[in-house]
Amino acid sequence: MKWVNMLQSLKNYSTEKIVSLLLSLATNSSNENLARMTYLMELIPKKDYYRDRIRWMRQLLRDNHPSMEFPRRILRDLHPNQRDKWITNLAVNHLLSGTNKRKAWADREGYYPPSTVVISPTMKCNLSCYGCYAGDYQKSLELSLEEIDSVLTQMKEMGVYFAVISGGEPFFKDDIFEIFRKHSDMAFLVFTHGGLIDEAMVERLIEVGNVMPAFSLEGYETETDERRGPGHFRKVMHAMDLLKNAGLSFCGSFTHTSRNTDIITDGSYIDMLVEKGCFALWLFSYVPVGRNPDMALMPAPEQRDLMRRRTADFRGSKPMLIIDFWNDGPIISGCIAGGRKYFHVNANGDIEPCVFCHFAVDNIRRTSINEALKSPLFRKIREKQGSHENLLRPCMLIDHPYVGREMFAMEGTYSTHEGAGEIFTDLAGDMDKYATDYARIADPTWKMEFTAEAGETKRAGSVKA
């Protein structure tokens, strides 16, 4: 009660003072201390949604839910520089203060900004992975530091302080750390193959503190080396060891294909990643775009549904944050492309709706991000997203391919590399069949597990019991 009364007197404190108090508490990872931090965090956002989410997290702490090991590890295991950066940049600047700024932007501009931007600063890469979604971009493409800086500055004006860096291999851009240093108030997630991380780079990551690498894996050594080249799995394991020993956080990134479903749905694989020190796991289903599109690599509808169910199991039992790019539609209200939650700036400056949608109408070299987000293409995509009732089928490429074809055919739309339209032309029939086959599983599941009718059925069953 004393703590709650003190919080009442802090309501008029500045955000800077609250951040100072949060950092002072950040050396103790006990549930009681984490709960105190949630009370402080609750003072910052103006939107009820974010305050409700913070209260929900507090309840998870009280229930000792496995997912709360994620914030505990941030406080307990991280190097102080990275720990303080994640609290300040991600939790406060982006999630709490940022939402107030994004709301003000929405009131002024007529649309709510996306939550993040994905930027591919370079297409340089020393691997030739089969099925790479970015494999058909020219490897010579690269953004200048000034161009990257401009995009990030525009995003911060909207209240966005979190950016994802992809590629190519981002760490092949030698001066990328200048961006991390200049935008020291932002948090960066960097998707990397991991082969360039050594002791010297670990020191640079400690210095900036605001970067979390996400390592690409396909399974264990056999599966990873088969796609990425001999010895690559061991390079990634070594990079993970370097980061863990330095007290730095990192993620795994997994391309779910028809070949590796049995691995990623096995709890022992998740346990291996937890043991290595992974804080989170990003799951992406293979989509036939990029290098040599191959329908046979797509996870079958049954495999995709198995992944959805196993992810739900893991979230209730494993001390790791798991994000499933397709199957999390019910959690994030559907597709996030087209600026609803994010968009992609490729290494040529083209502003794409999604990293898997290789078409655009705008380029950062001739238009602002605000203008691109207001473009007829992006507005139409967001309009279509709202028409999809079953959020287990959110995607305009693999779930509603007729929508993708419609967007690709809009006036002014161009392919961002040679062959980008193949998914909408040569593979159109195959994509329609895939969508239909998955709908046969997803539609009954949506009705039985996610609708109001499902809730009524469950409540009725509990009463009868």
Phi and psi in degrees as a GROMACS rama.xvg file:
@    title "Ramachandran Plot"
@    xaxis  label "Phi"
@    yaxis  label "Psi"
@TYPE xy
-59.2882  -41.7899  LYS-2
-64.4086  -43.0305  TRP-3
-63.9641  -40.9476  VAL-4
-63.084  -37.8928  ASN-5
-65.1618  -37.0303  MET-6
-62.6571  -36.8021  LEU-7
-59.5241  -35.6981  GLN-8
-77.5118  -11.5961  SER-9
-93.5015  -1.603  LEU-10
-59.1968  -28.4626  LYS-11
-94.9971  5.23559  ASN-12
-67.606  151.743  TYR-13
-72.1338  160.072  SER-14
-59.365  -37.7938  THR-15
-60.6962  -39.8638  GLU-16
-67.621  -39.0837  LYS-17
-64.8679  -41.5577  ILE-18
-60.5784  -42.6139  VAL-19
-59.3716  -41.6057  SER-20
-67.522  -39.498  LEU-21
-60.6226  -46.0744  LEU-22
-65.4494  -32.41  LEU-23
-68.7855  -25.6007  SER-24
-88.3446  -9.52006  LEU-25
-75.5088  1.77552  ALA-26
-92.8476  -1.3848  THR-27
-125.312  120.756  ASN-28
-100.853  17.8399  SER-29
-68.1736  156.817  SER-30
-58.5296  -40.4081  ASN-31
-61.3865  -42.4372  GLU-32
-69.7147  -39.9755  ASN-33
-61.6794  -39.3272  LEU-34
-62.5032  -40.828  ALA-35
-59.7712  -40.7492  ARG-36
-65.1365  -36.21  MET-37
-66.1081  -35.5565  THR-38
-63.319  -40.7807  TYR-39
-65.2128  -44.4526  LEU-40
-61.5476  -32.1906  MET-41
-65.1525  -18.862  GLU-42
-77.4309  -15.8622  LEU-43
-88.2016  -53.7811  ILE-44
-73.1536  147.67  PRO-45
-92.2955  -25.1809  LYS-46
-76.6076  134.057  LYS-47
-60.0909  -33.0606  ASP-48
-56.525  -47.569  TYR-49
-70.156  -36.8981  TYR-50
-64.9537  -37.7135  ARG-51
-64.1144  -40.3093  ASP-52
-63.4732  -37.9525  ARG-53
-66.5869  -41.3691  ILE-54
-65.0062  -36.5774  ARG-55
-62.499  -42.7783  TRP-56
-62.1357  -39.116  MET-57
-62.6196  -38.0891  ARG-58
-66.8879  -38.4507  GLN-59
-61.2468  -37.4396  LEU-60
-61.991  -45.23  LEU-61
-62.9182  -33.1479  ARG-62
-83.6291  -2.80044  ASP-63
55.5626  43.5099  ASN-64
-68.5919  141.581  HIS-65
-55.4944  -31.42  PRO-66
-63.6664  -21.7545  SER-67
-76.8706  -4.07145  MET-68
-66.603  -23.9309  GLU-69
-60.7142  -55.5601  PHE-70
-65.9404  -31.7683  PRO-71
-60.922  -42.9778  ARG-72
-65.1176  -35.5908  ARG-73
-59.8703  -43.8785  ILE-74
-76.4519  -36.1728  LEU-75
-86.0884  -39.5093  ARG-76
-106.462  -19.1131  ASP-77
-82.3443  149.26  LEU-78
-56.0697  137.199  HIS-79
-52.8632  -35.5441  PRO-80
-66.8919  -43.1865  ASN-81
-72.4391  -39.7876  GLN-82
-56.5043  -48.2728  ARG-83
-67.0125  -35.1087  ASP-84
-66.9157  -40.3279  LYS-85
-69.0361  -37.358  TRP-86
-65.8421  -47.7433  ILE-87
-72.5653  -50.1102  THR-88
-79.1969  -47.501  ASN-89
-84.6216  -53.6095  LEU-90
-68.5768  -46.3878  ALA-91
-90.4457  -62.4427  VAL-92
-58.3936  -45.4386  ASN-93
-87.7944  -56.1279  HIS-94
-78.3243  -36.13  LEU-95
-101.034  -66.1798  LEU-96
-66.4685  -36.749  SER-97
-59.692  -36.7705  GLY-98
-65.8842  -32.5938  THR-99
-65.2778  -41.4264  ASN-100
-67.4565  -38.3853  LYS-101
-67.2613  -36.5289  ARG-102
-64.4166  -41.5544  LYS-103
-63.19  -38.2636  ALA-104
-62.5946  -44.7022  TRP-105
-60.9709  -41.8393  ALA-106
-63.1721  -33.4161  ASP-107
-86.5081  -40.3558  ARG-108
-101.354  -12.6622  GLU-109
90.5018  5.46267  GLY-110
-151.402  150.786  TYR-111
-84.7674  132.112  TYR-112
-65.9226  157.514  PRO-113
-66.4948  162.935  PRO-114
-81.2028  -22.4605  SER-115
-158.81  170.592  THR-116
-127.273  140.905  VAL-117
-101.964  125.456  VAL-118
-119.557  130.424  ILE-119
-105.091  97.8825  SER-120
-72.2033  -24.2017  PRO-121
-151.594  152.004  THR-122
-103.718  6.22827  MET-123
-61.5887  136.1  LYS-124
-161.853  141.262  CYS-125
-98.1084  7.14161  ASN-126
-109.47  162.561  LEU-127
-133.964  59.3289  SER-128
-65.1825  131.625  CYS-129
-64.3749  142.582  TYR-130
75.5183  10.414  GLY-131
-61.6589  125.626  CYS-132
-63.4758  -24.6969  TYR-133
-104.959  10.8144  ALA-134
-69.0366  -16.725  GLY-135
-98.7648  -2.65849  ASP-136
-71.2391  149.315  TYR-137
-66.2141  130.128  GLN-138
-68.3706  -13.9863  LYS-139
-80.4154  -10.5405  SER-140
-68.5336  138.24  LEU-141
-160.478  140.576  GLU-142
-88.5226  147.924  LEU-143
-79.1959  162.085  SER-144
-60.1492  -36.7283  LEU-145
-64.1189  -37.7663  GLU-146
-69.629  -42.851  GLU-147
-64.0536  -43.9941  ILE-148
-58.262  -42.198  ASP-149
-62.6257  -44.3771  SER-150
-60.9949  -47.6035  VAL-151
-65.5405  -38.2387  LEU-152
-63.2941  -41.9844  THR-153
-64.303  -38.1126  GLN-154
-65.7339  -40.0495  MET-155
-67.2887  -30.4553  LYS-156
-62.2499  -26.9518  GLU-157
-85.2193  -13.1915  MET-158
100.187  19.6333  GLY-159
-104.918  117.351  VAL-160
-120.923  22.4015  TYR-161
-131.679  128.066  PHE-162
-134.057  145.467  ALA-163
-106.461  132.446  VAL-164
-111.834  125.313  ILE-165
-129.647  -157.941  SER-166
-179.083  -148.889  GLY-167
44.1439  -176.723  GLY-168
-102.808  107.638  GLU-169
-56.2722  -33.9658  PRO-170
-77.0729  -1.64779  PHE-171
-76.0605  -14.4961  PHE-172
-84.6242  101.307  LYS-173
-57.3145  -33.8237  ASP-174
-95.8058  15.768  ASP-175
-62.8343  -28.0028  ILE-176
-68.1492  -20.9968  PHE-177
-64.2879  -35.8818  GLU-178
-66.1754  -45.5734  ILE-179
-60.7149  -38.4614  PHE-180
-72.3222  -43.7837  ARG-181
-63.993  -39.276  LYS-182
-102.012  59.0495  HIS-183
-70.7382  -9.34488  SER-184
-92.0384  5.16197  ASP-185
-110.52  161.089  MET-186
-109.105  138.023  ALA-187
-123.413  131.922  PHE-188
-106.576  122.282  LEU-189
-115.188  114.671  VAL-190
-80.8456  119.933  PHE-191
-137.019  151.113  THR-192
-78.0046  -12.9089  HIS-193
89.78  -9.10264  GLY-194
-74.1644  -11.4147  GLY-195
-102.575  -0.961434  LEU-196
-84.6737  119.829  ILE-197
-132.778  -172.614  ASP-198
-59.8169  -39.0124  GLU-199
-65.435  -40.5045  ALA-200
-69.2012  -34.0696  MET-201
-57.9433  -41.5637  VAL-202
-63.8842  -38.595  GLU-203
-67.1406  -37.6442  ARG-204
-66.4515  -37.88  LEU-205
-63.2732  -42.3715  ILE-206
-60.9397  -49.3112  GLU-207
-76.063  -40.785  VAL-208
76.8453  -12.9514  GLY-209
-109  23.5501  ASN-210
-124.468  130.11  VAL-211
-118.51  113.548  MET-212
-73.3976  149.302  PRO-213
-124.049  114.16  ALA-214
-88.7432  132.953  PHE-215
-82.6916  127.297  SER-216
-134.604  158.199  LEU-217
-119.015  -3.84045  GLU-218
149.836  -134.818  GLY-219
-89.801  -160.534  TYR-220
-61.4456  -45.655  GLU-221
-59.9895  -48.821  THR-222
-69.8697  -41.0624  GLU-223
-68.3211  -45.7327  THR-224
-69.3864  -29.4552  ASP-225
-64.6062  -32.7524  GLU-226
-94.3667  -35.5047  ARG-227
-108.075  -8.20665  ARG-228
113.612  149.223  GLY-229
-56.2568  134.843  PRO-230
84.9326  -3.6698  GLY-231
-70.6196  -38.0934  HIS-232
-58.0715  -43.1733  PHE-233
-67.0671  -32.9445  ARG-234
-62.9706  -41.8663  LYS-235
-67.0502  -43.0558  VAL-236
-61.241  -39.2488  MET-237
-65.4689  -42.3434  HIS-238
-62.6266  -40.2722  ALA-239
-61.5217  -41.8078  MET-240
-62.9811  -41.5175  ASP-241
-60.3773  -45.3897  LEU-242
-69.07  -43.5997  LEU-243
-60.6744  -44.165  LYS-244
-66.107  -25.3956  ASN-245
-89.2173  -3.62697  ALA-246
76.9741  32.299  GLY-247
-108.791  143.396  LEU-248
-84.7229  153.843  SER-249
-159.113  164.958  PHE-250
-121.673  168.568  CYS-251
-105.639  152.626  GLY-252
-132.283  125.011  SER-253
-126.771  123.972  PHE-254
-89.6203  110.187  THR-255
-78.9074  119.052  HIS-256
-124.723  177.242  THR-257
-66.6757  -16.7949  SER-258
-91.0179  -21.1296  ARG-259
-123.75  16.3446  ASN-260
-58.1552  -40.5652  THR-261
-64.95  -24.8741  ASP-262
-78.9508  -53.1267  ILE-263
-70.7704  -19.4965  ILE-264
-91.7526  1.73325  THR-265
-93.6783  123.423  ASP-266
-58.5618  -26.658  GLY-267
-67.6963  -28.1903  SER-268
-69.3791  -42.7417  TYR-269
-62.0026  -40.7907  ILE-270
-61.1373  -38.0922  ASP-271
-61.5978  -43.06  MET-272
-67.0964  -38.3154  LEU-273
-62.6616  -44.6395  VAL-274
-61.912  -36.3879  GLU-275
-69.9423  -20.3391  LYS-276
112.751  7.4473  GLY-277
-62.0105  133.674  CYS-278
-88.4629  -28.1112  PHE-279
-153.799  163.897  ALA-280
-134.95  127.272  LEU-281
-101.166  128  TRP-282
-111.508  127.585  LEU-283
-128.276  125.654  PHE-284
-75.4388  141.351  SER-285
-63.2903  132.996  TYR-286
-120.574  134.463  VAL-287
-74.2153  69.8882  PRO-288
-132.009  159.522  VAL-289
87.7385  -137.256  GLY-290
-71.8413  117.427  ARG-291
45.7089  68.7007  ASN-292
-52.7523  133.345  PRO-293
-137.212  107.569  ASP-294
-59.1952  -29.2652  MET-295
-66.0074  -19.4114  ALA-296
-82.2024  -17.0126  LEU-297
-64.6422  135.603  MET-298
-61.5972  132.841  PRO-299
-59.3803  156.173  ALA-300
-50.7961  -40.7899  PRO-301
-65.5528  -36.5095  GLU-302
-69.0343  -39.2091  GLN-303
-62.7985  -42.0848  ARG-304
-68.3874  -36.4284  ASP-305
-62.067  -41.423  LEU-306
-61.2867  -42.0389  MET-307
-58.6855  -47.033  ARG-308
-69.5125  -39.2852  ARG-309
-69.5869  -35.5101  ARG-310
-60.5136  -42.378  THR-311
-60.6357  -40.0644  ALA-312
-63.6285  -45.4927  ASP-313
-63.7845  -36.8445  PHE-314
-64.288  -26.2365  ARG-315
-90.7284  -1.70325  GLY-316
-139.193  -17.0409  SER-317
-110.612  139.949  LYS-318
-81.5974  60.9629  PRO-319
-150.109  143.109  MET-320
-82.641  128.466  LEU-321
-122.611  127.585  ILE-322
-119.722  120.594  ILE-323
-108.751  108.695  ASP-324
-57.8208  -35.1882  PHE-325
-99.0177  -46.1636  TRP-326
-76.3321  -7.4171  ASN-327
-88.6214  15.424  ASP-328
-50.5046  -44.9164  GLY-329
-63.2574  -25.818  PRO-330
-79.5814  -38.3397  ILE-331
-110.418  19.1454  ILE-332
62.7628  37.935  SER-333
103.905  -157.343  GLY-334
-63.3035  141.14  CYS-335
-107.315  3.65821  ILE-336
-75.428  176.374  ALA-337
68.7988  20.9214  GLY-338
87.8903  -0.200991  GLY-339
-63.527  -48.9848  ARG-340
-124.383  -22.8942  LYS-341
-164.478  172.138  TYR-342
-155.429  175.565  PHE-343
-125.74  131.486  HIS-344
-106.49  111.79  VAL-345
-81.7976  177.808  ASN-346
-71.4055  -6.12726  ALA-347
-98.7936  -0.0864308  ASN-348
88.6421  -0.975014  GLY-349
-68.1541  137.951  ASP-350
-98.4489  98.0557  ILE-351
-95.0402  149.871  GLU-352
-62.8955  -29.9157  PRO-353
-160.75  155.5  CYS-354
-64.4188  -18.7822  VAL-355
-99.0538  -4.62483  PHE-356
-104.048  98.3207  CYS-357
-93.221  61.923  HIS-358
-149.807  160.589  PHE-359
-158.952  167.489  ALA-360
-123.483  -12.1006  VAL-361
-132.522  162.159  ASP-362
-140.566  141.966  ASN-363
-62.6308  -17.8346  ILE-364
-81.0769  -5.52361  ARG-365
-136.581  -1.25163  ARG-366
-151.4  161.04  THR-367
-85.4208  162.149  SER-368
-62.8949  -39.9792  ILE-369
-57.6819  -46.3707  ASN-370
-64.0701  -39.0803  GLU-371
-65.2105  -41.3358  ALA-372
-67.5447  -23.7817  LEU-373
-92.794  1.6357  LYS-374
-64.3556  153.604  SER-375
-54.7809  -37.3826  PRO-376
-62.3203  -52.1654  LEU-377
-68.1696  -36.5216  PHE-378
-64.4891  -40.1811  ARG-379
-66.0592  -39.7072  LYS-380
-61.0039  -45.9462  ILE-381
-64.9448  -34.8629  ARG-382
-64.2758  -43.2471  GLU-383
-66.8799  -34.8075  LYS-384
-58.553  -36.2711  GLN-385
-72.5057  -9.68852  GLY-386
-95.089  -2.53609  SER-387
-93.3666  105.954  HIS-388
-71.8116  -40.6171  GLU-389
-85.9409  105.365  ASN-390
-77.5848  -3.65564  LEU-391
-76.4234  -12.9097  LEU-392
-124.432  71.4861  ARG-393
-90.3953  -18.6024  PRO-394
-89.6198  135.301  CYS-395
-81.0234  -2.012  MET-396
-98.1133  -48.4625  LEU-397
-108.931  -16.9395  ILE-398
-106.168  -34.1774  ASP-399
-133.363  64.0097  HIS-400
-61.4367  -23.0561  PRO-401
-64.6788  -30.0986  TYR-402
-69.9129  -43.8262  VAL-403
-58.3063  -41.9585  GLY-404
-65.709  -38.3743  ARG-405
-63.844  -42.5713  GLU-406
-66.7019  -40.6238  MET-407
-64.1702  -27.9875  PHE-408
-90.1039  -1.6971  ALA-409
-64.3285  150.502  MET-410
-59.4726  132.426  GLU-411
89.1788  -8.06193  GLY-412
-78.4718  136.992  THR-413
-132.945  153.039  TYR-414
-72.5136  142.779  SER-415
-94.923  -0.171694  THR-416
-162.661  163.071  HIS-417
-63.204  133.245  GLU-418
85.4743  3.11284  GLY-419
-65.1852  -24.7308  ALA-420
-85.1747  1.85462  GLY-421
-60.2008  -35.3675  GLU-422
-64.8427  -23.4556  ILE-423
-96.6716  -8.98292  PHE-424
-119.484  -84.3432  THR-425
-59.5587  -34.1439  ASP-426
-98.0609  8.03145  LEU-427
-57.5037  -45.6479  ALA-428
-63.4882  -42.0384  GLY-429
-64.9389  -39.5646  ASP-430
-67.936  -37.8496  MET-431
-61.8011  -43.0694  ASP-432
-64.5917  -42.0055  LYS-433
-60.6995  -45.7352  TYR-434
-61.4861  -41.4804  ALA-435
-65.5777  -42.8006  THR-436
-65.6459  -40.6678  ASP-437
-69.7317  -34.4438  TYR-438
-59.8633  -32.904  ALA-439
-63.4946  -25.7899  ARG-440
-92.935  -45.6798  ILE-441
-72.7608  -35.0924  ALA-442
-66.2736  -49.2034  ASP-443
-62.9573  -36.0601  PRO-444
-63.757  -43.7273  THR-445
-59.2634  -45.211  TRP-446
-66.1757  -40.3563  LYS-447
-80.8945  -27.112  MET-448
-114.835  -21.7798  GLU-449
-123.886  -8.79594  PHE-450
-94.2733  169.91  THR-451
-61.3552  -35.7636  ALA-452
-61.7983  -38.6694  GLU-453
-63.2176  -40.2659  ALA-454
-62.9729  -41.8499  GLY-455
-62.7899  -40.8073  GLU-456
-63.8243  -42.6779  THR-457
-65.0276  -41.7302  LYS-458
-65.9625  -39.2731  ARG-459
-63.9453  -40.0477  ALA-460
-63.854  -38.4477  GLY-461
-69.6717  -33.1199  SER-462
-66.9599  -42.8116  VAL-463
-64.2678  -36.8882  LYS-464
